[in-house]
Amino acid sequence: MSHRAFRLLVVISVAWLPVTAAAQTAPTVDAPTQLPSIQVEGQTVEETADGPVAGYRATRSATGTKTDTPLKDVPQAVNVVPRQVIEDQQANRLTDVLMNVPNVQPGSTIGNRAENFTVRGFRGETYARDGVVNNPLFTNETFLDLANVERVEVLKGPASVLFGQGDPGGLVNIVTKKPQTTTAIGGSLEAGSYDFYRGEADVTGALDGGKTLAGRFAAAYQHSDSFRDFFTESERRHVAPTLLWTPNDHTRLTLGFDYTDQTQPFDRGLVAVGREVAKIPNSRYLGEAFSVFESNKAAAQYKLEHDANDWLTIRQVTRVDRGESYRYSADPRNSPNIATTGALLRQARIQNDDTEYADFTLDATAKFATGPMQHTLLLGSEYGKAARDIDFRTATLNNINIYNPVYSVTHGTFGATTVQTYDADIYALYLQDQIALGEQVKLIFGARYDAFDQVNTQRTATTNTRTPQSDDAISPRAGIVWQPLPPLSLYASYTESFKPQTATDSAGKALAPETGQQHEVGVKYDLVPDRLTTTVAVFNLTRQNVATTDPADDDYSIATGEQRARGIEWDITGTIQPGWQVMASAAHLNTEVTKDTTYQGNSLAGAPRWSGSLWSTYQLQHGPWRGFGFGGGLVAVDARTGNIDNSFSVEGYLRVDAVAFYDLNDHIRLSLAAKNLFDADYVETPVSRTEIYAGAPLTVLARLTARY
């Protein structure tokens, strides 16, 4: 352990002493707020930050504060996509779920392995699961399966004050399903275009007579071909058991495990020629029959909460995960003569990745009053240990003509193995105070201290380099909410971010940590009380030392000096009339590299100036057709630049989706969804000149859902 780490742990220990001592006396607190009630698995429960949502409109979240807080009291934009939206849209990708959120666009899939996203113009690789951010040294090893997902939340802007190393555009938090004491059994079968079929199962209930122990088991299997001319089909298996033990009214212990195993064809998508995407079919595959990604990820997590008294809650959360991936690929390379010859340079690669991450968080939430001010004080500490081991070999591989491809070529002999290792220790202490000044004014102040020690090594047949890196930072946050009328919230906030980087330049040197700052003002308004809510947010976001794909070599990164994103976004969510629900958004975004020796003045890759989405469903409530429903929506995205040097761009698109469903009774639903109803030809995500992902054509999915 480093000296800085030791000092930080001492500070944490000292900081906890007042909290422990304070548990001996209880200050005056206001009566708890009455929460709205919803029906869950046949029982009436109050809506909570980590529980189900009634319909499309969520009212509470913990993603913005790490405490169970009304969304109208959070001085940042927080978007929640509940389970019902996921099911109504028949979404099977996290990407599709997040298209409901303003200023969120798909990012790279890392060769068809896992999701990345662009939030408010800034591309990021990390997301949280039940409030714990994944391995900061590595993007996700597999695509997220939605079988065990209760809701998907997005906190816009930097979240470092609570979650540590993160991307400044925003944090995606996956809230999983929790065990219920009432027995419920559910599942679905789905089949559709391109040999797609999927099965899900979800079982929950009490495991003892006293209902102090409840369990839940979710599982899914998915198989599919693709509109792409792959040689390998995709398979994914997912299981997620969870236990909840409540030995008394003051203590709650949640134990969870999830495992995902998948096989995917390796795919970088299309390529650019000149200043546009090559004029080839979106189905054209530029890899080889041997190209494959095999990966798995296992994670275990427990959360122990104890109410020491009626105003103090102590919480300890631990998450441990391990991932493995194997890649045998035909990698596209920058090809200077592709415009005249159509020849795409390629390289064969075999790579193994092993990742491990352990995160330990201990915090306390105290609710008390000082004069007219009501406080919700959060004090916490966190330790994370991350590791990533990579070994790879490369070989020569014949070019492929993108206009007339010939497959089944042989590659050269693989060279010597290069081994890269990354090890990091992360230490943090955070403090936050949510202050209510009467019914109309809410304040929030917070700060987090992060320190990290990281060592990167690289070994080849002739070299052995070791690059240590250490740094620390304080990330502050401040915000105010003014509620002159009960349905209206006006807010303003400032927050910062801090993120160590594992990206290296072509010389093998680690890039300096990335930093970010955001100013945001906005309005949250209940158009129809308890039914329909709209939010408008205006923001100015900057970040420094940004890792960007090196235009000269896709295997390495470069750092641009400073990037800026400015914009406005709007959303509306809820119930218009009984049976008629809506989730819609629109956004305007202006991005620019503001400081850099090479790219100053350029726009950021994959960030549209205009974008928006609409989804709405209606189910008949009376008459002989009661139970029949229908819905539809659209996704509109403006033109985007394709890379940081703005050497090419992709066109905008409009995609229309539709769904029809019928409830045979209270337990069985039949549904049919058409995605990209008018078969639009479009690019979903540009990443670089050799990594451009096309959107899927018209796809039809039929689903049978049962719940008992």
N, C-alpha and C positions, 0 to 999 in steps of 0.2 A: 504494500500500500504506500502511495506517495505521501510526502509530508503535507501537501495541500489537502489531500483526502483526509488525513488524520485530523488536521485542524478543523475541517468542515464537520466531521463527525462529532468532534468535541462541541462545536457551536450548536449542532442539532441537539445534542444531549442537554446542554445548558438551556436551550430555548424551550425544551419540553418541561423543564422543572416548574415554571409558573402554571402550565396547564394542569399538571398533576396535582399541584397544591390547590389550584382553584376548585378542583372537584369537591373539596370539603365544604364549600359554601355555595349556595345557589342564588344568583341575582334575580331580580324581577324580570319576567319576560311576558310579552303579550300572549293572549290565547292563540293557539294555532289556527291558521287559516283553514276554512272548510274547503276541501277539494271536491271537484266534480266527480260524480259516480259514473261508471261504465259497466257494461256486462262483459265478463271474461269467462269463457268456458262454463257458461251457465250460472255464474255467481256474480253478484254485484260487488264491485270493488272501487276504491277511489283511484283516480288517475295519478300516477307517480312518474318521476323522471325516467325510470328504467322499465316501465310497464307498457301494456298495450294502449292504443289510442282508439277512441270511439270515432270511426269514420276517417276523414282526411285531415282533420284539424287537431294538432297537438297543442296543449296549453302549458306544458311544463317540460323542463330539460335540465340535465346536469352537465351537459357538454360545455356550456358557456361559463360555468362557475364552480364545477365539482360539488355543488350542493343542489338539492332539489328546489329549483327556482322557477317561478312563472316566467314564461318567455317574454312577457311584456315588461319585466323588470330587468332584463339583460341589455346593457347598452352596446350591443353589437348585433348584427344580423345573424340569426340562427335559423336554419331551415331544417324541417323534420319531414321525412317521407315515411309514413306509417306502413304497417303490414298490409292494410287493406288496399293501398295504392299498388303495392308490389303484386298482390294477387289479382286485382282487377286488370292490371296491364299485362298479366302473365309474363312478368319479367324474370329472366333467368340469368341476367348479367348485372353486376353492380353498376356497370357503365350505364345501362338503361335506366336504373333507378335514379342515378344522379343527374340524368338529363332533365329531370323535373326541377332542378335547382338552378336559379339564375347565376350566370357567370361561372358555370362548371362545364368543362369540356373534357372528352376522353384524351388521355395522353398515350404514351408508348405502352405496348403490351410486352416489351422486352423480348420480342421474337415469338409472341404468342404463348407467354407463360403466365402473366399476371397483370392486374390493372394498375395503371398510373393515371393521374388526373391533372388537369390544368384548372386552378381555382383563381379567379380574378386575374387571369393572365399569366400566373406563375405555375410552372409545372412542379409537381411534388411526387414523392415516392412512398410516403408513409401514411398509414391511417391507424386509428385506435380501435381496440375491441373492448367494449365495456370500460372505456376510460383509460386503458393502458395502451400506449403507443407501441407499435411493433419495432422490430430490430432497427435501430437508427443507422446501422452499417450496410443495410441491404434492403432492397425492395422485396415485395412479397414473393414467396416461392411458388404459390399457386393462385389460381383465380379463386375469389371468394364464392363459396356456395351459399345460397340464400335460404336454405331449408330451415336454419335455426335463427334467422334474423327477425327481430321484432320491429325494429325501426332503424332507419339510416339518418344520421344527423350531420349537418355541416355547420361548423362555427366559422364565420367569415373573418379573415384577417389573422394576424399572428396569435398563436395560442401558447406561446412559450411560458407565459407567466404561471400556467397551471400544468402543462404537459411537457415542458422541457424542449428538447431538440425537435423542431418541427418546421414545416414549410410556411412561409409568411402569408401565402394566399389564403390559407384556411386549413382546418382540420376536419377530416371525415371520421366520424365515430360510429362504429357498428354496435348497436345495442341488441343483445341476444335475448331469446325467449327464456323466461324464468319458470321453474316448476310451480304448479298449482296444486292445491289440496283436493280440489274436485276432479274426479276422474274424467278424462277426455281422450278420445282417440280420433286421429285424423290422418288423412293421406290424400295423395293425388296421383293420377296417371296422365301422362301427356305425350302426344306424338305429333309430328309435323314434317315440314319440308326438310329436304336434305338428310333423310334418314335420322331425324331427331326423335329420340324418345327419352323419357325421364320419369322416374318414380320417386315419390317422397312419402315419408312416414313421420308421424309426430304423436307421441303418447305421453301423457302426464297424469299425475294423481298422487294421493297420499300413500305412504309406504308403511304406516303404522296406525293403530287404532286411535291414538290420541292426536293424529294429524300434526305431529311435531316434525315429521320427516316426510318430505315430498320429493319426487323425482320427475325427470323429464328425459325423453330420449328422442332425438331427431336424427334422421338419416336420409340420404338421397343417393341415387345412382343416375348418371346421365351419359348418354352416348349420342354422337352426332357425326355426320359427314360435314361438308361445307360447300358453299358456292365456289370456293377456291378449288383449283385443280390439284388438291393434295393427293399424296400417295398413302397417307396415314390418316385413319379416323381418330376422333377424340373420345376419351373416356374419363369420367371423374367419379370417384367414390368419396362419400363424406359421412361421418358419424359424429354426434355431439351429445353425450350423456351429461346430465347435470343433477346435482343433489342440493336440496335446501333444508337445513336443520334449524329449527327455532325452538330450543329447549325451554325458553320462557319469553315473556313479552319484551325483554330487554336485549336479547342476544340473537344474532342471525349469522349463520355460517353457510356460504355458498361454495360448492365444489364443482368445477366444470372441466371438461376435457373435450377437445375437438381434434379431428384427424381428417386430412384430405390427401388423397392420392390421385394423380392425374397423368395421362399420357396425351401429348399434343404434338401435332406437326410443327416443326420450327418454321417460322415464317416472318420475314421482314416486310412483306407486302409488295407494293409497287415501287417504281423508281421515277426520278425526274429526268427529263431531257430538255435542255435549254431552260426556259423560264416557266415550264409547266410540267404536269404529270405526263409521263409517256402515254401516247395514244395507243394503248393496248387494252384488251378486255380486263375488267376488274377481277375476273376469274383467273387470270394468267398467273401461274406459279413460277417463281424464278429460283426455286431450290432444287433439291434432288430427292429421290426415293428414300435415301437413308436419313434425311433430315428429321430429327425427332427431339422432343423435350420430354423427359420423364422426371417428375418431381413429386415430393410429398412434404407435408408439414404436420407436426404434432404439437399440441400446446395444452398445458394444464394451468388452471388458475383457481385460486381460492380468495374469497373475501370474507373477512370476519369483522362484524360490526357489533359494538356493545354500547348501549345507552347507560353511561355511568350514573346519570340522573336525568331529570326532565329537561335539562338544558345543555348537556355535554354528551357528545357521541364520539367514540374513538373507533377508528377504522384501520385495518391492516389488509393490504392487497398484495398478493404475490402472483406473478405470471412467469412461467418458464416455457420456452418453445425451442424446437429444433427442426431444421429444414434440410432437405437434400435435393439436389437436382443434377441430372445428367443431360448433357447436350451433345448431340452429334449433328453438325449443321454444315450447310453450304451458305457461307456468309457473303452477301453482296459487298463490294468495295467501290469506292469512288472511281469512276471510269471516264477519263477525259475525252475519249474518242467515241462515246456512246451515241452522240448526235449524228455522226457520219457513218458509223459502222453497225450500230445497234448492239455492240458487244458489251456485255456487263462483266466486269472483272469479279472474280469470286475467290474464296478461300475456304478450304475444309477445316473444321475445327472440332476437337473433342474436348469437353470441359466438364469438370466436376465441381460443384459448389456444396459446401457444408456450412451451415450457420447455426449459432446457438445464442440465445438471449435469455437473461434472467432479470426481472425487475421486481424490486421490493419497495413498497410505499407504505408509510405510516403517517396518518394525519388525525387531527381532532377538529371537530366542529362545535363551537360554543355559541349559544344564543343568549344574549343578555342585554340589559338596558343601562345607559349612562345618561341620566337626565331625560331629555325628550328623544334621544336617539336609540333606536333598536338595532342591535348588532348581530350579524351572523359572521363569526370570526373563524377562519380556516387557517390552521397552522400545520405544515406537513414537511416531511423529509422523504427523499427518494434515492435509491441506489440502483444502478443498472450495470450489467456486465454483458458485453456483446463481443462476439467473435465470428469471423468469416474466414474460411480456408478455400482457396481456389487452386486448382491445377489444370493446365490446359496445354494442348499441343496443336500445332497447325500444319497444314500441308497444302501444296499447290493444287489448284482445281481448274479445269478448263473453263474458259469463258462460256457464257450462254447468250445467244442472240435473242433479245427480248421480243422481237417480232416473229421469229421462227425458231422457237426453242427446241433443242434436242436434248433429251434426258438420258439417264443411265450411263453417264460418263464415269470414268475412274479418276481418282485423285492420286497425287503423289504420296511418297512415304512421309509419315508424320515425323516431325523433328523432335528435338529434345523437349522435355517437360519444363514449363515455367510454373513456379509455385508462388502464390501471393497469399499472405496472411494479414488479417486486420484484427487487432485486439484493442478494446476500449473499456475503460472504467469511467462511469458517469456518476457524479454526486450532486445532490441538489437540496436546497432548503427553500420553501415557499410560504408566503403569508398573504392572506387576502381578508379584507373586511368589507362586508356588504352592510350598508348603513341606511336605515329608513328614517327619514325626518318627517314624521306624520304620514299621511296617506298619499301625499302628492310627490315627494322628492325621495329618490333612491340614489345613493352614491355607492361607488365601488372603487376600492384602492387595493393594489396588490403589487408584489414584487417577487421575483424568483432569482436565486443565485445558483448558477450552474458551473461546475468545474469538470473537466474531463482530461484523462490521460490516454493517449492513443499511440500505438506502435504499428506501423506498416512495414512489412518486409517483402522482398521479392528475390527469389533465387532462380537463376538460370544455369545453364551448363558452364558459363564463364563468369557470372557475377553473383554477388550476394550483398544486397543493400538493405539497410535498416533505417527507417525514418520515424523518429519519435516526434510526437506533437502534443502539446499541452496548452490549454487556454481556459479562461473562465470569463463569465459575463453576468451582469445583472439585467434582468428583463422586467421593466415596470409596466404597470397598467393603471389607468384611471378612467372613470366614466361617471356620467350623471344621467338620470332618467327623471323627467318631469311629467307628471300625469295631472294636468289641469282638470280633466274630466275622466270618469272611470274607464271609458273605452279607449282613451287616447294616451299614448306615450310618446314623448319627444325625447330624443337621447343624443348624446355626444360622447366620444371616447377616444383615447389614445393608447396604443399598445406597441410593444416591440417583440422581436423574435431573435433567436440565436440558434445556429445549427452547425455543428462540426461536420466536416465532409470527408468521405472516403475517396472521392474522385481524385484521380491523379493526372498530371500532364504527361506529355510524351517523354519527359525525362524521368518519370517515376516519382515526382515530388507531389506530396499531398497539397491540395488547395487550402487556402486559409478559410476559417469558419465563415459561414454566411450570416449576415445580419439583416434585419428588416424593421421598418417602422410604418405604422398606419394611423391616419386620422379618419374618423368616420362620424357622420351625423345621420340621423334618420327619424322616421315616424312609424309607429305601429298603431293600427287603429282597427277596432272591432266594428265592421260595417253593420253586422247584425250581431248583437250581444250573444255570446256563447255559441255562435254558429259560423260566422264568416269573418276572417281577419285578413288585413292587407298590411304589407310592410314596404316602405321605400327607404333605401339607403344610398348615401353618397359617400365616396371614399377616395382617399389619396394614399397609395401604398408604394413604398420604395424598398429595394433590397440591394445589398452590396456583396461583392465577391461571389457572383453567381456562377455555378458550374454549368457549362454549356458544351454540347458535343463539339469536339474539334473538327472543323470542316475538312482538315487535311487528313484526319485519321479517326474513324468512328469509334475506335477502341479506347480513346483517351478524351480528356476534357480540357477546356480552357476556362479561365475566370474572366467575366466581363466586370468592369468597374462598378457600374450602378445601373439598375433598371427601375422603371417607374410604371405604375398602372393607376389610371384614374377612371372613375366610372360612376354610373348610377344603375341601380337595379330595383325591380319591383316584383312583388309576388302577391298572390291572393289564394287563400286556401279555406275550404270549409264546405258547408251545406247551404245551398241557395233556397231550396224547398225540401220537404221530406222526400227522400229518395234521389234527389238531384245533388251531386257533389262535384266539386271542381278543385283543380290545382293548376295554377297558371303562373307564368313569370315572363319577364322581359328584362333585357340588360343592354347597356351601352358601355363600351370599354375602349379606352385609348391607352396603348402601351408604347414604350419607347426606351431604348438604351440611352441613358442620359449622360453617362461618363464611360468612355472607353477609347483606347487608341485606334481601334479598328472598326467597331460597329456602332459608334455613337450616331444617334439619329434613326437607327433602324427600329422596326417593330419587332415584337416578340413572336416566336413561332407558335402557330396553332391558336392564336388569340383573336377571335373575330371581333370586329367593331360592334356589330349588332347580333343579338341572339335572343331566342325566346322559346317557350314551350307552352302547350295547353293540353290538359287532359280533363275530361269530364264524363261522368256516367249518370244514367238515370234508370231507376228501377220502378216499375209500376207498383203502386201500393194497394190498389183496390181492383175489383172487377174480375172477369174470367181470366184475364192475362196477368193477374197478380203473380209476382215472382219473376216475370220476364224483364230483362234489362238490356241496355245497349249503351255504348259509349265510343269515344274516339278522341283523337288528339293529333297534335302536330309538333314537330321540332323544326325550328328555323334557325339557320346558322349562316352568317355572312362569310364572304371570302376571307381567307387567312394566308399569311405568309408561311412558307414551308420550313424555314430555318433561320438561324440568327443572322446570317449575312444577307438574308432577303434575296437570294439568288433565284427563287421560284415561288410561286403561289398556287393555291388551290381555290376552286370556285366555291361559292356558297351553295346551300341546298335547302329544300323544304321536303320533309318526310311526313307522311300522313299514316296514322295507325287507326285501327278500328277493332271493336270487340262486341260480341253479343253473348248473353248468358241467360240461363233459365234455372231457377231453383225448383226442382221437382217436389221437394218438401223441405222441412227444416234441416235436413242432413245432407242432401245430394244436390250438387250443382253441375250443370253441363255448360261449357263455355267454348267459344271459338274466337280466336284472335288473328287478325291480319296485320302484319308489320310491314311498313313501307308499301302501303296499299296500292299506290300508283307506280311502283317499281322504279323509283328515282335512281339514277346513276350518280353516285356521289362519293366523295372522299370523307371518311369520318375523322381521321387524324393524320396530319402531316408531322413528321418528327425530324427527318433529314432527307437528303437527296436519295438515299438508299433505304429509307424506311417510311413508307406511306401506306396507311391502312385504309382500304376501301370499305364503304358501308355495304351491308347485306342487301340483296334485292328483295322482292316480294317474298315473304315467308308466312306460312299459315300454320297455326298451332291449335290443336284441339285438346281440351283438358276435361277430365272427370275428377271432381273433388268430393270427398266424403268426410263428414264430421259427426261424431257421436259423443 
